[in-house]
């Protein structure tokens, strides 16, 4: 039974992972930006959060490493989701004792952006032009140009309206994981397996099948074309590796606090 499950989830990831776990391509980004603007957030690419999956079979020697504020071992999944509940980014396997910022330090979410391998993003807010998209996030996330957080204790009608809209839209990621758990009971309760590779393949396979269902249901009629083209499962980049100067410059733009304040 266990070996059959391992073989199944491994096959799902190997065959379908390149497409259904892909980062947004140029067409996806264009549609995400369009939807974000319609919702009052030009430049938004989705919402981000970390979810803890309880690990019942965690080896006793690892309990302390994987135990955080839940007081029992957990494994962290960092997720980015859009309004149609498609999961665009899934970084799984970090220790449950870490917080969202620690996970972000290890996450590859901005690796392609820093290396200049992402599609162009251009939008204007309050007369300022921007070339880096952002995610709606909770207050623990750093004040970077790639995150837009709510306004704590907002004063005035405009600030209260923004806080209300931001808090509503950022729940997309929570709703996506809730739907994932409702569809696949294996990720709803404490995980029963002990080896990390199987756990990662289980989570990724469930996310792949979740995205397949989103695709089959028509992506909530939001205009996404999630259907892969022929021979599109293997996506290779043949572009030049950016110079160190360009990499560092983009890295600093991602973490720009001034841009975060303007947004």
PyMOL commands that set and color helices and strands:
alter all, ss='L'
color gray80, all
select helices_A, chain A and resi 2-20+26-38+60-66+100-106+111-114+157-169+172-183+185-187+196-216+219-221+244-254+257-262
alter helices_A, ss='H'
color red, helices_A
select strands_A, chain A and resi 44-54+74-81+87-95+123-125+128-130+134-136+147-148
alter strands_A, ss='S'
color yellow, strands_A
deselect
rebuild
show_as cartoon
